[in-house]
Amino acid sequence: MKKLSRILALAACLILAIGCLPLGAITPYSTYTYSIDGFALMSPDAYTPDRQIDSAYMGVSPAIDDPRDLFVDGNKNVYIADAANNRIVVLDRYFKLKFYINEFVNGQGVPDSLNNPSGVYVTDEKIYVADTDNNRIVMYNLDGTFYKIIEEPDSDVFPAGSIYKPVALAVDAYGRIYVISSTTYMGVIAINEEGDFQGFIGAQKVTIDAMTILWRRFQTDEQRKLSQQYVSTEFNNITIDEKGFIYVTTSSIDENKQQSAINDKSGTYAPVKKLNTAGADIMKRNGFFGPGGEVNITNVSTAEIAGPSKIIDVAIGPENTWSLIDEKRSKIYTYDAEGNLLFIFGDKGQQLGNIQSIEAIAYLDNDILVLDKTSDNITVFRRTEYGDLLLSAIQNTNERQYDTTVNYWTEILKRNNNFDTAYIGIGKSLYRSAEYEESLDYYKSAYDTANYSDSFKEIRKNWISKYIILIPIIVIAIVVLLVLFNKYAAKLNKKTQLKKGRKTFWEELIYANHLILHPFDGYWDLKHEYRGSVRAAFVWLALAVLTFYYQSVGTGYVFNPRQGYSTILIQLTAVLVPVLLWSVANWCLTTLFDGEGSFKDIFVATCYALVPLPILIIPSVIISNFAVASEATIINLLVTFAFIWCGLLIFFGTMVTHDYTFSKNVVTSLGTIVGMGVIMFIGVLFSTLLAKIVSFISSIVIEITYRM
């Protein structure tokens, strides 16, 4: 009896413990964001499933079948495009049936009806329905009575024989109607309330590879007609925000281009765009990845959800937030106005909160409504405390209440310390409060180099204004030192030129100053007058290694946000291997082509050609610690010029060392590069073969040991 009592007591404790778990712990999906490396970071639930609304609860008969669109108007009425039943179902805020929109008497007094309606949009005055299979838009009053029909727009711009199939639409504050036609690839169709065509906006860009362009130039007109046609991809859905900006989605972009657009934060092939009335994409993409769905598409459990997201709808939420839905994964992706990812949630399945086939999304107060095409119902997701904190932080940011914003972001970090947007939010609030140095640490935590640069620029501006007198003094001092050093080097080199016998080690090093500025004379004297040496060459080689090591550890945060660096051994390999490969391959090749340089001459000439690298890269690294992101061109220019200068010295050094003509040196240099590849291939082949031999011998030894 005592044993049974203990078991019952333990069971009761477990039940109580389960009851104390937060609601997010029992949701049938995970909520997460993405790190800068593309790894999922778990997050508290911003929305949790509240209930499912089916046709029986709505009081709809016959039951909704093949729902296509979902819309919530300003009075919180809910509209469902019930395509199979050729009607629009109108519900009140409590999801109870108000009325149907289906049969009506048209403007000619003839009975009429909808046919496969796929989209619905409601303004403060009218209801607009995309009557897809009737190839028209039908307008109604808010009470559901018929108002007018907008027929297919008449324009010569439409391709001959094209079919007008409106599937989604949106209307701005001025009555302009923006229509998505499933058979139209020129962009969004803009018409006025009278049905007059006003143009296409936002057509997707089409690219053709260079080989195809060249081939089409040689084709006849008949061949071009029969060949593949390159046209823009069509949009599949649309909505519009209170400022009149248009959000459009598409799911027919090439998968590789779509994922590249997300990774590169490019708008060209993005599956979602924010267009102005001129059709220009103005969407901000300030997150680690561009808005567009799933980032890590390689870690999938089934082939059904492999590949990029299939984006089919977009909804505008509170405080300029907005959400996408992915038909492939039944997930919801929510972003802020700056394009930062706020959270991802949802999954396929049968439990409450899982969507079998997601079709449309809309916001209703604190809830997100999701239309399930397979189950023909609406799932209501309720915003959690974490979601409320997130929205309050965004709201206070929009209202410029920066002190309050910091408090909200801090509360969010207590619940989710992986949330990079919170670090950025605190950093921005501190920046706007002129606390620039304090903001840097928060930007660092989120790898936000753009905002970090803004704060650092202000710090630098304050420093410059404080020490303005020192700057010209430092610049003049550096210039004077460089001039004095060049005069000293020129004087020493001239003196050494007349010197007979062995040169000192210092004289061999300083000779590099003359060689890099006068490569033809310099390389001639290097070989024939013995102005350089192997020991000096090793010094310059070592200095190049140290230069690249310093670049890896000393580059400023803005240009190395992940603070990645490499070891001396890695840099030694990265410099020494190419130098040795070039020297060996060039020596082998020039031996066959009457080259006058020995292996020693080639190696010394190549090492002396590395001198521009420390001269330009070291200053670029120093500058990177004082520069901001917008000044990256200066640093890149210095590094690029260093490599070009180095490459030219190697080329001219080879030509002078072997006494080649320019054309012969070009051929020999190209052959040397090929030779480097051959040597690398043989080396990899030999090492692989050697590894297999060692593995084979070790297997025999182990087998003999076991049998003995």
RAVEN-V634018 format. One record per pair of residues at least 24 apart in sequence whose ideal C-beta (glycine too) atoms are under 8 Angstrom apart, sorted by the first residue. I is the first residue (numbers start at 1). GAP is how many residues later the second one is. Records with the same first field share a line. If there is no record, write none. Layout:
I = GAP / GAP
//
This chain:
23 = 25 / 361
24 = 24 / 360 / 362
27 = 318 / 326
28 = 319 / 321 / 323 / 324 / 325 / 326
29 = 316 / 317 / 318 / 324 / 325
30 = 315 / 317
31 = 312 / 313 / 314
32 = 311 / 312 / 313
33 = 308 / 309 / 310 / 311 / 385 / 386 / 387 / 388
34 = 254 / 255 / 261 / 262 / 307
35 = 253 / 383 / 385
36 = 252 / 384 / 411 / 526
38 = 250 / 251 / 257 / 258
39 = 257
40 = 256
41 = 377 / 378
42 = 376
43 = 300 / 343 / 373 / 375 / 376
44 = 340 / 342 / 371 / 372
45 = 300 / 339 / 341 / 342
46 = 288 / 296 / 297 / 299 / 337 / 338 / 340 / 341 / 344
47 = 285 / 298 / 321 / 334 / 335 / 336 / 337 / 340
48 = 305 / 333 / 334 / 336
49 = 303 / 304 / 330 / 331 / 332 / 333
50 = 317 / 330 / 331 / 332
51 = 301 / 328 / 329
52 = 300 / 323 / 325 / 326 / 327 / 328
53 = 42 / 324 / 325 / 326 / 327
54 = 321 / 322 / 323
55 = 321 / 322
57 = 38
58 = 31 / 33 / 37 / 38 / 39
59 = 37 / 38
60 = 29 / 37
63 = 313
64 = 25 / 312 / 313
65 = 311
66 = 307 / 310
67 = 292 / 293 / 304 / 306 / 309
68 = 49 / 50 / 51 / 99 / 291 / 292 / 305
69 = 49 / 50 / 51 / 61 / 99 / 290 / 291 / 302
70 = 289 / 290 / 291 / 292 / 299 / 301 / 308
71 = 49 / 50 / 51 / 291
72 = 290 / 291 / 292 / 297
73 = 49
74 = 48 / 50
76 = 288 / 289
77 = 45
78 = 284 / 286 / 291 / 300
79 = 41 / 43 / 48
80 = 40 / 291 / 298
81 = 36 / 37 / 38 / 39 / 48 / 49
82 = 35
83 = 33 / 34 / 35 / 49
86 = 27 / 28 / 29 / 30 / 31
87 = 27 / 30
88 = 26 / 29 / 32 / 39 / 41
90 = 54
93 = 271
95 = 283
99 = 44 / 45
100 = 44
101 = 26 / 28 / 39 / 43
104 = 34 / 36 / 41 / 42
105 = 41
106 = 40 / 43
107 = 39 / 41 / 42
114 = 24
118 = 48 / 49 / 50
119 = 47 / 48 / 49 / 50 / 61
121 = 48 / 49 / 50
123 = 48
126 = 45
128 = 41 / 43 / 49
130 = 36 / 37 / 38 / 39 / 49
131 = 35
132 = 33 / 34 / 35 / 50
133 = 32
135 = 28 / 29 / 30 / 31
136 = 30
137 = 29 / 32 / 40 / 42
139 = 54
150 = 27 / 41 / 43 / 44 / 45
151 = 44
153 = 36 / 38 / 42 / 43 / 44
154 = 43
155 = 42
157 = 29 / 40 / 42 / 43
158 = 26
167 = 69 / 70
168 = 67 / 68 / 69 / 70
169 = 69
170 = 68 / 69 / 70 / 76
171 = 69
172 = 68 / 72 / 105
173 = 71
174 = 70
176 = 101
178 = 60 / 62 / 68
180 = 54 / 55 / 56 / 57 / 58 / 68
181 = 53
182 = 52 / 54
183 = 51
184 = 50
185 = 46 / 47 / 48 / 49
186 = 46
187 = 45 / 48 / 92
188 = 47 / 50 / 58 / 60 / 87 / 91
200 = 79
201 = 45 / 74 / 76 / 77 / 78
202 = 33 / 44 / 46 / 71 / 73 / 77 / 79
203 = 29 / 76
204 = 28 / 29 / 31 / 46 / 49 / 65
205 = 27 / 63 / 64
206 = 24 / 25 / 26
236 = 76
237 = 75 / 76 / 77
238 = 76
239 = 75 / 76 / 77
240 = 76
241 = 75 / 79 / 81
242 = 74
244 = 33
245 = 29 / 30 / 31 / 37
246 = 28 / 29 / 30 / 31
247 = 25 / 26 / 27 / 28 / 67 / 69 / 75
248 = 24 / 25 / 27 / 66
249 = 62 / 63 / 64 / 65 / 75
250 = 61
251 = 59 / 60 / 61 / 76
255 = 52 / 53
258 = 34 / 50
259 = 38 / 49
261 = 29 / 31
262 = 27 / 28 / 29 / 30 / 31 / 33 / 46
263 = 26 / 27 / 32
264 = 26
265 = 24 / 25 / 74
266 = 24
271 = 37 / 38 / 40 / 53
272 = 39 / 42 / 52
283 = 56
284 = 53 / 54 / 55
285 = 54
286 = 52 / 53 / 54 / 164
287 = 48 / 51 / 52 / 53 / 54 / 134
288 = 53 / 132 / 159
289 = 52
290 = 49
291 = 33 / 42 / 44 / 48 / 50
292 = 32
293 = 31 / 33 / 38 / 40
294 = 32 / 35 / 37
304 = 24
305 = 24 / 43
309 = 24
312 = 46 / 47
313 = 46 / 47 / 48
314 = 47
315 = 46 / 47 / 48 / 53
316 = 47
317 = 46 / 51
318 = 45 / 73 / 77
319 = 72 / 75 / 76 / 79
320 = 74 / 78
321 = 70 / 73
323 = 38 / 40 / 45
325 = 33 / 35 / 36 / 45
326 = 32
327 = 30 / 31 / 32
330 = 24 / 25 / 26 / 27 / 28
331 = 27
332 = 26 / 29 / 36 / 38
336 = 58 / 85
337 = 61
340 = 80 / 81 / 84
341 = 80
342 = 48 / 79
343 = 47
345 = 36
346 = 24
352 = 27
353 = 26 / 28
355 = 24
386 = 26 / 29 / 30
389 = 26
393 = 29 / 32
397 = 28 / 31 / 32
400 = 32
402 = 26 / 27 / 30 / 31
403 = 26 / 30
405 = 24
406 = 24
420 = 25 / 26 / 27 / 28
421 = 25
423 = 25
424 = 24 / 27
427 = 24 / 25 / 28
431 = 24 / 27
434 = 24
436 = 26
444 = 113 / 117
447 = 114 / 115
449 = 108 / 109 / 110 / 112 / 180
450 = 179
452 = 105 / 106 / 109
453 = 105 / 175 / 176 / 177
454 = 174
456 = 102 / 172
457 = 171
460 = 166 / 168
486 = 27
489 = 24 / 25
490 = 24
496 = 35
497 = 28 / 32 / 34
503 = 27 / 28 / 30
505 = 28 / 30 / 31
507 = 24
508 = 24 / 25 / 27 / 28
509 = 27 / 30 / 31
511 = 25
512 = 24 / 28 / 96 / 99
515 = 93 / 96 / 134
516 = 92 / 95 / 96 / 99 / 129 / 133
519 = 129 / 130 / 133 / 134 / 137
520 = 132 / 136
523 = 82 / 129 / 130 / 133 / 134
524 = 132
526 = 78 / 79 / 82
527 = 70 / 74 / 78 / 129 / 130
532 = 72 / 76
533 = 71
534 = 66 / 69 / 70
536 = 68 / 72
537 = 66 / 67 / 70 / 71
538 = 69
540 = 67 / 68 / 70 / 71
541 = 34 / 35 / 38 / 66 / 69
543 = 67 / 71
544 = 31 / 66 / 69 / 70
545 = 26 / 27 / 30 / 31
546 = 25 / 68
547 = 66 / 67 / 70 / 71
548 = 26 / 27 / 65 / 69
550 = 68 / 71
551 = 66 / 69 / 70
554 = 67 / 68 / 70 / 71
555 = 66 / 69 / 70
556 = 65 / 68 / 69 / 70 / 71
558 = 66 / 69 / 70 / 71
559 = 65 / 68 / 73 / 76
560 = 64
575 = 35
578 = 98
579 = 24 / 27 / 28 / 31
581 = 95 / 98 / 99
582 = 24 / 68 / 90 / 94
584 = 95
585 = 87 / 88 / 90 / 91 / 93 / 94
586 = 68 / 82 / 86 / 89
588 = 87
589 = 79 / 82 / 83 / 86
590 = 68 / 78
593 = 71 / 75
594 = 64
595 = 62 / 63 / 65 / 73
596 = 61 / 62 / 63
597 = 57 / 60 / 61
601 = 56
602 = 52 / 55
605 = 45 / 48 / 49 / 51 / 52
606 = 44 / 47
608 = 41 / 45
609 = 37 / 40 / 41 / 44
610 = 36
611 = 38
612 = 30 / 33 / 34 / 37
613 = 29 / 30 / 33
615 = 27
616 = 25 / 26 / 29
617 = 25
//
